[in-house]
Amino acid sequence: MVFTVHFLIEGDLHLEEMRQAFVQAIHSHPLLASRAVRADDGTRYRWDLESNPEVAAFTNVLLSQNESSEFTHRIDPFRGPNSRLVICRLADLPKQKRQYLLAFQFHHAVTDGIGSFEFCSDVFQAYLRIVKSRSEDDSNGDRNQRRVHRKSLLPTLLPDRGLLDRRIPHPVKPSTAHYFLAKETAKFLFSFPARIRSIRSDKALPQTPDNISTPNDIQHFDYETCLGYRCDVSGIEVSPEIVDILRRFAQQHQATLNHILLAATFRAFGAMPVRWSLLAHPWVAVLPVNMRRQTTNRIPAHNGIGYAFVRRSKVACLDWQSNFPTLKTELDAIQDWKLAGLFVDALAYIRRFPRWIARSVVRSMSPGSFVWSYIGDPFRRFPDKLVEREQQPQLDNCEITNFFGAPPTRNGTETAILVTLWKDSIRLWFRFDRKRVSLEQSRFVRQAIANEIVRLAKEVQSHSSDSRDLPS
């Protein structure tokens, strides 16, 4: 359960200063600098602070294929620490501009996506402070690196991280919440979802008419490897024109891009050919939901999310016009009623069983077909904003030119999708379980989703009068 947050940086990056910034920041996020120790009862764990977490920071220039294996092995939480930074020097760009890849790696046991972004923000701010302190022109640094400070970090709040936001707002009745609890638990335990590995990639994708798609609608990214460093992430970018069509349609129905993109993704999966034995199995999306309480100060990086499960039959997937409003209603209920902690509750209950039973149950769980996470603008998640020039976040004499990453895959859930907003374009980033999903299948899935997003936008555009009749 390791995930990586990647940043592409152009300019004069000071490698030693970045390493020092990482070391400073990890000391203020104790879980990231810790290792797991099994408790005496054998069913729970505690975290011991690693005495030398700076060993997690790696700075390397021009990693070769042979060297990359040292930095791509999985993080072992029992050895610690649970975060590390890999810096790769990429090929120089025109005009002698240097390019770097910064890969922040995290174990999901100690942090979620929100915590990882906050940690990256702290590293960048520490880097700016170090560079500024060594600069001869402090006033210039003050002028160019102004930042908006939101919440101060307070490590003493870390013991309260398990107090998730469980408020059930008025006028939701307890009986309604209990019914929802039973239904969500059933989805989690008995969905028997369709699997990505069941897709027949040898079958042809549904053809998109020439008048629907243009070469500018979708751009493909492939960061499977960067000079030997294995990123294992690929993506697609949806043009601003397509995004604008989808956004306006969603707003007309009091919905968001998240709802309509998820509906398009469900339709793509529903149309995919699968093995006959799984034709009746539903497609199930696992959605991380923020369960953190509102606090005056920030709690250091930790895992404070619950999960929601959205299940759709093949027929329901294909009928996006009915699926789209029901997705909005279902996701709004999960978020507004603060019921996404049911997944956490189920795991806590299972851990009360004898150890061998709990392990067997947890390892056999396959709650979803794919993970779906929508974060929008990734830099909006930073508690301390970076200065931007022409929509490019600045880092002293460098600029961040791209961001990519995806949630971790897990047992049975073989694909993870992260949706980001970058300069008015939507980007979907994919991570596949390479032990179970072939390269051909992953490309098949990515292309199918891209086709459906464009197809749905063109349907909305050409049938705008019909779309106004959709239930909201």
C-alpha positions as CSV (number, residue, x, y, z in Angstrom):
1,M,0.0,0.0,0.0
2,V,2.6,2.5,-1.2
3,F,1.7,5.5,-3.3
4,T,3.9,8.2,-4.8
5,V,3.3,11.9,-5.5
6,H,5.4,13.2,-8.5
7,F,6.4,16.7,-9.5
8,L,8.3,17.7,-12.6
9,I,10.5,20.7,-12.0
10,E,12.4,22.9,-14.5
11,G,15.2,25.3,-13.5
12,D,18.1,25.5,-11.1
13,L,17.1,23.1,-8.3
14,H,19.5,23.0,-5.3
15,L,19.7,19.3,-4.6
16,E,21.3,19.5,-1.1
17,E,18.9,22.2,0.0
18,M,15.9,20.0,-1.1
19,R,17.3,17.0,0.8
20,Q,17.7,19.2,3.9
21,A,14.1,20.5,3.5
22,F,12.8,17.0,3.4
23,V,14.7,16.0,6.5
24,Q,13.3,19.1,8.3
25,A,9.7,18.4,7.3
26,I,9.7,14.7,8.1
27,H,10.8,15.5,11.7
28,S,7.5,17.6,12.1
29,H,5.4,14.7,10.8
30,P,6.1,11.9,13.3
31,L,4.2,9.1,11.6
32,L,6.2,9.5,8.4
33,A,9.4,9.2,10.4
34,S,8.3,6.1,12.3
35,R,8.4,2.3,12.1
36,A,5.6,-0.1,13.1
37,V,6.0,-2.3,16.1
38,R,3.5,-5.0,16.8
39,A,1.6,-4.6,20.1
40,D,1.6,-7.3,22.8
41,D,-1.8,-8.6,21.9
42,G,-0.7,-9.3,18.3
43,T,-3.7,-7.6,16.7
44,R,-2.6,-3.9,16.8
45,Y,0.4,-1.8,16.1
46,R,2.2,1.1,17.6
47,W,4.5,3.5,16.0
48,D,8.1,4.2,17.2
49,L,9.9,7.3,16.0
50,E,12.9,6.4,13.8
51,S,16.0,7.9,15.3
52,N,17.6,8.7,11.9
53,P,14.8,9.4,9.4
54,E,17.1,11.3,7.1
55,V,18.2,8.0,5.6
56,A,14.9,8.2,3.7
57,A,16.1,11.1,1.6
58,F,17.8,10.1,-1.6
59,T,19.4,12.6,-4.0
60,N,20.8,11.1,-7.2
61,V,21.7,12.6,-10.6
62,L,20.9,10.7,-13.8
63,L,19.7,7.4,-12.3
64,S,20.6,4.5,-14.5
65,Q,18.5,1.4,-15.1
66,N,20.6,-0.7,-12.7
67,E,20.5,1.9,-9.9
68,S,16.8,2.3,-10.0
69,S,16.0,-0.9,-8.2
70,E,17.5,0.5,-5.0
71,F,14.9,3.2,-4.9
72,T,11.8,1.4,-6.2
73,H,11.5,-1.4,-3.6
74,R,8.4,-1.2,-1.5
75,I,8.5,0.7,1.8
76,D,8.6,-1.7,4.8
77,P,6.7,-0.1,7.7
78,F,8.4,-2.4,10.1
79,R,11.8,-1.0,9.2
80,G,10.7,2.6,8.6
81,P,10.7,5.4,7.9
82,N,7.3,5.5,6.0
83,S,8.2,8.2,3.6
84,R,11.1,9.0,1.3
85,L,12.1,11.3,-1.4
86,V,13.7,10.3,-4.7
87,I,15.2,13.1,-6.9
88,C,16.0,12.2,-10.5
89,R,17.9,14.4,-12.9
90,L,16.2,14.2,-16.3
91,A,17.6,15.2,-19.6
92,D,18.3,18.9,-20.1
93,L,15.7,20.9,-22.0
94,P,16.4,23.5,-24.8
95,K,18.0,26.8,-23.6
96,Q,20.0,24.7,-21.1
97,K,17.1,24.3,-18.7
98,R,17.5,21.5,-16.2
99,Q,14.6,19.2,-15.5
100,Y,14.1,17.1,-12.4
101,L,11.6,14.5,-11.2
102,L,10.7,14.7,-7.4
103,A,9.0,11.5,-6.2
104,F,7.6,11.6,-2.7
105,Q,6.8,8.1,-1.6
106,F,4.4,7.3,1.3
107,H,3.0,4.2,3.0
108,H,-0.8,4.4,3.1
109,A,-0.9,3.1,6.7
110,V,0.4,6.5,8.0
111,T,-1.0,9.0,5.6
112,D,-3.7,9.7,2.9
113,G,-3.7,12.0,-0.1
114,I,-4.5,15.1,1.9
115,G,-1.7,14.4,4.4
116,S,0.8,13.8,1.6
117,F,0.0,17.1,-0.1
118,E,0.3,19.0,3.2
119,F,3.7,17.3,3.7
120,C,4.9,18.2,0.2
121,S,3.8,21.8,0.9
122,D,5.9,21.8,4.1
123,V,8.9,20.4,2.2
124,F,8.7,23.2,-0.4
125,Q,8.3,25.9,2.2
126,A,11.3,24.6,4.1
127,Y,13.3,24.6,0.8
128,L,12.4,28.2,0.2
129,R,13.4,29.2,3.7
130,I,16.8,27.4,3.3
131,V,17.5,28.9,-0.1
132,K,16.5,32.4,1.2
133,S,18.7,32.1,4.2
134,R,21.7,31.4,1.9
135,S,20.8,34.1,-0.6
136,E,22.6,37.4,-0.6
137,D,19.5,39.3,-1.7
138,D,16.9,38.6,1.0
139,S,14.6,41.4,-0.1
140,N,14.3,39.9,-3.6
141,G,13.3,36.6,-2.0
142,D,10.7,38.3,0.1
143,R,9.2,40.0,-2.9
144,N,9.0,36.9,-5.2
145,Q,8.1,34.2,-2.6
146,R,5.1,35.7,-0.8
147,R,2.9,33.0,0.5
148,V,-0.5,32.8,2.1
149,H,-0.3,30.9,5.5
150,R,-3.4,29.0,6.4
151,K,-3.0,26.7,9.4
152,S,0.0,26.1,11.6
153,L,1.2,22.5,12.1
154,L,0.6,21.2,15.7
155,P,2.1,17.8,16.3
156,T,0.5,17.5,19.7
157,L,-2.8,17.0,17.9
158,L,-1.6,13.7,16.4
159,P,-3.0,11.4,19.2
160,D,-6.5,12.7,18.3
161,R,-6.2,11.6,14.6
162,G,-8.6,8.7,15.2
163,L,-11.4,11.1,16.1
164,L,-13.1,11.2,12.7
165,D,-15.9,13.5,11.8
166,R,-19.0,11.4,12.4
167,R,-21.7,14.0,12.7
168,I,-25.1,13.0,11.2
169,P,-26.8,16.3,10.4
170,H,-30.4,17.1,11.0
171,P,-32.9,16.0,9.7
172,V,-31.4,12.6,9.0
173,K,-33.0,10.0,11.2
174,P,-31.0,7.3,13.0
175,S,-33.1,4.7,11.3
176,T,-32.0,6.1,7.9
177,A,-28.4,6.1,8.9
178,H,-28.6,2.5,10.2
179,Y,-30.2,1.4,6.9
180,F,-27.4,3.1,5.0
181,L,-24.9,1.4,7.3
182,A,-26.3,-2.1,6.5
183,K,-26.4,-1.4,2.8
184,E,-22.9,-0.1,2.6
185,T,-21.6,-3.0,4.7
186,A,-23.3,-5.4,2.3
187,K,-21.7,-3.6,-0.7
188,F,-18.3,-4.0,1.0
189,L,-18.6,-7.6,1.9
190,F,-20.8,-9.1,-0.9
191,S,-20.5,-7.1,-4.0
192,F,-18.4,-9.7,-5.9
193,P,-17.3,-7.0,-8.4
194,A,-16.1,-7.4,-11.9
195,R,-12.3,-7.3,-12.2
196,I,-10.1,-5.4,-14.6
197,R,-8.1,-8.6,-15.3
198,S,-11.3,-10.1,-16.8
199,I,-11.3,-7.6,-19.7
200,R,-10.8,-9.0,-23.1
201,S,-8.3,-6.6,-24.6
202,D,-8.1,-8.7,-27.8
203,K,-11.6,-7.4,-28.6
204,A,-12.0,-4.1,-30.5
205,L,-13.1,-1.0,-28.7
206,P,-16.4,0.6,-29.8
207,Q,-15.4,2.9,-32.7
208,T,-15.8,6.6,-32.2
209,P,-17.3,8.3,-35.3
210,D,-14.9,10.7,-37.0
211,N,-17.2,13.7,-36.4
212,I,-17.1,13.0,-32.6
213,S,-13.4,13.0,-31.7
214,T,-10.5,15.2,-32.8
215,P,-6.8,14.8,-32.1
216,N,-6.9,17.7,-29.8
217,D,-9.6,16.3,-27.5
218,I,-7.4,13.8,-25.7
219,Q,-3.6,13.8,-25.0
220,H,-1.9,10.7,-23.6
221,F,0.9,10.6,-21.0
222,D,3.0,7.7,-20.1
223,Y,5.4,7.9,-17.1
224,E,5.9,4.2,-16.7
225,T,9.7,4.8,-16.4
226,C,11.8,7.9,-16.2
227,L,15.5,7.1,-16.9
228,G,15.1,3.8,-15.1
229,Y,13.0,5.1,-12.2
230,R,9.7,3.2,-12.3
231,C,6.8,5.5,-11.9
232,D,4.1,3.1,-13.1
233,V,1.7,5.9,-13.9
234,S,0.0,6.7,-17.1
235,G,-2.6,9.3,-17.9
236,I,-4.9,11.2,-20.3
237,E,-5.6,14.9,-20.6
238,V,-9.0,16.1,-21.6
239,S,-9.0,19.4,-23.6
240,P,-10.4,22.6,-22.1
241,E,-13.1,22.6,-24.7
242,I,-14.4,19.2,-23.6
243,V,-14.1,20.1,-19.9
244,D,-16.1,23.3,-20.5
245,I,-19.0,21.3,-22.1
246,L,-19.0,18.8,-19.2
247,R,-18.7,21.5,-16.5
248,R,-21.6,23.6,-17.9
249,F,-23.8,20.5,-18.2
250,A,-23.0,19.4,-14.6
251,Q,-23.7,22.9,-13.2
252,Q,-27.1,22.9,-14.9
253,H,-27.9,19.9,-12.8
254,Q,-26.3,21.1,-9.5
255,A,-23.6,18.6,-9.9
256,T,-19.8,18.6,-10.5
257,L,-17.2,17.4,-12.9
258,N,-16.5,14.6,-10.5
259,H,-20.1,13.2,-11.0
260,I,-20.1,13.3,-14.7
261,L,-16.6,12.0,-15.2
262,L,-17.4,9.0,-12.9
263,A,-20.5,8.4,-15.0
264,A,-18.5,8.4,-18.2
265,T,-15.9,6.0,-16.6
266,F,-18.7,3.6,-15.5
267,R,-20.1,3.6,-19.0
268,A,-16.7,2.8,-20.4
269,F,-16.3,-0.2,-18.1
270,G,-19.9,-1.3,-18.8
271,A,-19.2,-1.4,-22.5
272,M,-15.9,-3.4,-22.1
273,P,-15.9,-7.1,-23.1
274,V,-15.3,-9.4,-20.2
275,R,-15.1,-13.1,-19.7
276,W,-18.5,-14.7,-19.8
277,S,-18.2,-15.9,-16.2
278,L,-18.2,-12.3,-15.0
279,L,-20.9,-10.9,-17.2
280,A,-23.4,-10.6,-14.3
281,H,-20.9,-9.1,-11.9
282,P,-21.3,-5.4,-11.2
283,W,-18.6,-2.7,-11.5
284,V,-17.8,-1.2,-8.1
285,A,-16.0,2.1,-7.5
286,V,-14.2,2.6,-4.2
287,L,-14.2,6.4,-3.3
288,P,-11.9,7.8,-0.6
289,V,-13.8,10.4,1.5
290,N,-12.2,12.9,3.8
291,M,-13.3,12.2,7.4
292,R,-11.0,14.7,9.2
293,R,-12.5,17.0,11.8
294,Q,-12.3,20.8,11.3
295,T,-9.5,22.0,13.6
296,T,-7.9,25.4,14.2
297,N,-4.4,23.9,13.6
298,R,-3.2,21.2,11.2
299,I,-2.6,17.7,12.4
300,P,0.6,16.1,11.0
301,A,0.2,13.6,8.2
302,H,-2.0,10.7,9.0
303,N,-4.7,8.5,7.4
304,G,-8.0,10.2,8.1
305,I,-10.2,9.0,5.3
306,G,-13.2,6.7,5.0
307,Y,-14.4,4.9,1.9
308,A,-17.6,4.8,0.0
309,F,-18.7,2.0,-2.5
310,V,-20.6,2.8,-5.6
311,R,-22.0,-0.3,-7.3
312,R,-23.5,-0.4,-10.8
313,S,-24.7,-3.3,-13.0
314,K,-23.6,-3.5,-16.6
315,V,-26.9,-2.1,-17.8
316,A,-26.9,0.7,-15.3
317,C,-23.3,1.6,-16.4
318,L,-24.4,1.9,-20.0
319,D,-27.4,4.2,-19.2
320,W,-25.4,7.2,-18.2
321,Q,-28.4,9.6,-18.4
322,S,-30.0,7.7,-15.5
323,N,-26.7,6.9,-13.7
324,F,-25.4,10.5,-13.6
325,P,-28.1,12.0,-11.3
326,T,-28.1,8.9,-9.1
327,L,-24.4,9.1,-8.6
328,K,-24.8,12.7,-7.5
329,T,-27.5,11.8,-5.0
330,E,-25.6,8.8,-3.6
331,L,-22.3,10.6,-3.2
332,D,-23.9,13.7,-1.7
333,A,-25.6,11.5,0.9
334,I,-22.3,9.8,1.8
335,Q,-20.5,13.1,2.2
336,D,-23.3,15.1,3.9
337,W,-24.3,12.4,6.3
338,K,-20.6,11.7,7.3
339,L,-21.1,8.0,6.8
340,A,-17.9,7.2,4.9
341,G,-16.3,5.8,8.1
342,L,-18.3,2.6,7.7
343,F,-15.4,1.0,6.0
344,V,-13.2,1.9,8.9
345,D,-15.8,0.6,11.4
346,A,-16.1,-2.7,9.5
347,L,-12.3,-3.2,9.6
348,A,-12.2,-2.3,13.3
349,Y,-14.9,-4.9,14.0
350,I,-13.1,-7.6,12.1
351,R,-9.9,-7.0,14.1
352,R,-11.8,-8.1,17.2
353,F,-11.8,-11.6,15.8
354,P,-9.0,-14.0,16.6
355,R,-5.9,-13.0,14.7
356,W,-5.8,-15.8,12.2
357,I,-9.5,-15.2,11.3
358,A,-9.1,-11.4,11.0
359,R,-6.1,-11.9,8.7
360,S,-7.9,-14.4,6.5
361,V,-11.0,-12.2,6.2
362,V,-9.0,-9.0,5.4
363,R,-6.8,-10.7,2.8
364,S,-9.8,-12.2,1.1
365,M,-11.7,-8.9,0.8
366,S,-12.0,-7.5,-2.7
367,P,-14.4,-4.6,-2.2
368,G,-14.1,-2.8,-5.5
369,S,-13.2,-2.9,-9.2
370,F,-11.3,0.4,-9.2
371,V,-10.4,3.3,-6.9
372,W,-11.7,6.7,-7.9
373,S,-10.3,9.9,-6.3
374,Y,-11.1,13.4,-7.5
375,I,-8.8,16.2,-6.1
376,G,-9.1,19.0,-8.7
377,D,-6.2,21.4,-8.6
378,P,-3.5,19.6,-6.6
379,F,-1.9,22.9,-5.5
380,R,-5.2,24.0,-3.9
381,R,-4.5,21.2,-1.4
382,F,-1.3,23.0,-0.2
383,P,-1.9,24.8,3.1
384,D,0.8,27.3,2.1
385,K,0.3,28.5,-1.4
386,L,3.2,28.8,-3.8
387,V,3.6,31.9,-6.0
388,E,2.4,31.3,-9.5
389,R,3.4,32.9,-12.8
390,E,1.2,32.1,-15.8
391,Q,-0.4,29.3,-13.8
392,Q,3.0,27.7,-13.1
393,P,3.8,27.3,-9.3
394,Q,7.2,28.8,-8.6
395,L,10.0,27.3,-6.4
396,D,12.6,30.0,-6.1
397,N,14.5,29.8,-9.5
398,C,12.4,26.8,-10.6
399,E,8.9,26.2,-11.7
400,I,6.7,23.1,-11.3
401,T,5.6,22.1,-14.8
402,N,3.6,19.0,-14.0
403,F,2.1,16.8,-11.3
404,F,1.1,13.2,-11.5
405,G,0.3,10.3,-9.2
406,A,-2.5,7.8,-8.3
407,P,-3.8,6.1,-5.2
408,P,-2.4,2.6,-4.4
409,T,-4.0,-0.5,-5.8
410,R,-5.0,-3.2,-3.3
411,N,-6.0,-6.8,-3.1
412,G,-8.7,-7.4,-5.7
413,T,-8.9,-3.7,-6.6
414,E,-6.5,-3.6,-9.6
415,T,-6.8,-0.1,-10.9
416,A,-6.6,3.3,-9.2
417,I,-7.6,6.5,-10.9
418,L,-6.8,10.1,-9.7
419,V,-8.5,13.0,-11.4
420,T,-6.8,16.4,-11.3
421,L,-7.4,19.8,-12.8
422,W,-4.5,21.5,-14.5
423,K,-4.8,24.8,-16.4
424,D,-8.4,24.3,-17.2
425,S,-7.7,20.7,-18.5
426,I,-8.8,17.5,-16.7
427,R,-6.1,14.9,-16.3
428,L,-6.9,11.3,-15.3
429,W,-3.9,9.4,-13.9
430,F,-4.0,5.6,-13.8
431,R,-2.1,3.0,-11.8
432,F,-2.6,-0.7,-12.6
433,D,-1.7,-3.8,-10.6
434,R,1.0,-5.1,-12.9
435,K,0.9,-8.6,-11.4
436,R,-2.7,-9.1,-12.7
437,V,-3.4,-6.5,-15.4
438,S,-1.4,-6.7,-18.6
439,L,0.1,-3.7,-20.5
440,E,-2.4,-4.3,-23.3
441,Q,-5.4,-4.4,-20.8
442,S,-4.2,-1.1,-19.2
443,R,-4.0,0.6,-22.5
444,F,-7.4,-0.8,-23.5
445,V,-9.0,0.6,-20.3
446,R,-7.3,4.0,-20.7
447,Q,-8.4,4.4,-24.3
448,A,-11.9,3.3,-23.6
449,I,-12.4,5.8,-20.8
450,A,-10.9,8.6,-23.0
451,N,-13.4,7.7,-25.8
452,E,-16.4,7.7,-23.5
453,I,-15.5,11.1,-22.0
454,V,-15.4,12.6,-25.5
455,R,-18.4,10.8,-26.6
456,L,-20.5,11.9,-23.6
457,A,-19.4,15.6,-24.1
458,K,-20.4,15.5,-27.8
459,E,-23.8,13.9,-26.9
460,V,-24.4,16.7,-24.4
461,Q,-23.4,19.3,-26.9
462,S,-25.6,17.9,-29.8
463,H,-28.6,17.1,-27.6
464,S,-28.6,20.0,-25.2
465,S,-32.4,20.3,-25.5
466,D,-32.8,16.7,-24.4
467,S,-30.3,17.0,-21.6
468,R,-32.4,19.6,-19.9
469,D,-35.1,17.0,-19.3
470,L,-32.8,14.9,-17.1
471,P,-33.8,14.5,-13.5
472,S,-31.7,16.6,-11.1
